[in-house]
Amino acid sequence: MLNQIVMNRVSKMNLTTLKYFISVASLGSITEVAKEAYVSQSAVSKTIKQLEEEIGVELFDREGRTIKLNQQGKFLCF
């Protein structure tokens, strides 16, 4: 049931948001994604946080300066 709710909400997102999500999931670094996209680190971070708020699920585990895809994020990404 949760999977269906998440997928319904994801279908309404824009491509930039999904690009940032997939890039952070792949690289494991908001800083690296920001550099590659020529945007600020805070822009990527805010976009990821808005995505999580929009779908109501945390997609990454954050600990200090590290970010790692969690089980919900893996479901969405792969």
N, C-alpha and C positions, 0 to 999 in steps of 0.2 A: 504494500500500500504506500509506504513512504517513498519507494522508488518511483511510483507512478506520479505522485505529487511533485517530486523534485523534477522529473522529466517534463511535466507540463509547464512548470515555471521556467525551466531552462530554455524552452522553445521560444520564449519571448525576448531573449537577450540579444544584444548587438554583437557584431563580429569582433570589435575591438576588445570587449570584455572577455569573450571566449579566447581570443588570441593571447591576451595577457595570462589568463588562467592556464592554458595549455603550456605556454612558455615557462611560467613559474613552476608548474608541475614537472616539466622536463629538466629545467636548469637547477631548480631548487634554490633560486636566488632572485629576489625582487630587484636587487641592485643590478644584476646582469641583464635582466629583462628591460629595465629602464634604460640602460646604456644602449642596448640593441635597438630599442624603439625611439631613441632620442627624446625621451620624456623624463620628467623628474621621478625619483624613487617614490615620493609621496603620491604621485598620480597613479602609479601602478598599485601601490598599497591600498589606496582608497578605492580603486576600481575593484580589487579583489574583495575587500571588506564589504562593498556595496553588493557584490554578487552573492556573497554569503548571506547577507541580510535579506536580499530579495528572495532567495530560495529557502531561507530559514534553516540552513545547515552550515556548520563550519566545515570547510573543505581541506584546511591545512591545520596541522599542529604547529604551534609557535612556542619556541622556547628561547628567550633572549633574542639573539639576532638570527637564529636559524628558523627555517620554515620547511615543513615536510608534509607532503600529501598524506592525508589520513584515509581511512576506509571509505568514507563518503566521497571524498575527492577522487579516489581511485575508481569508484563506480561511475562518476560523472565523466572522468577523463578517458577511461578505457571501456 
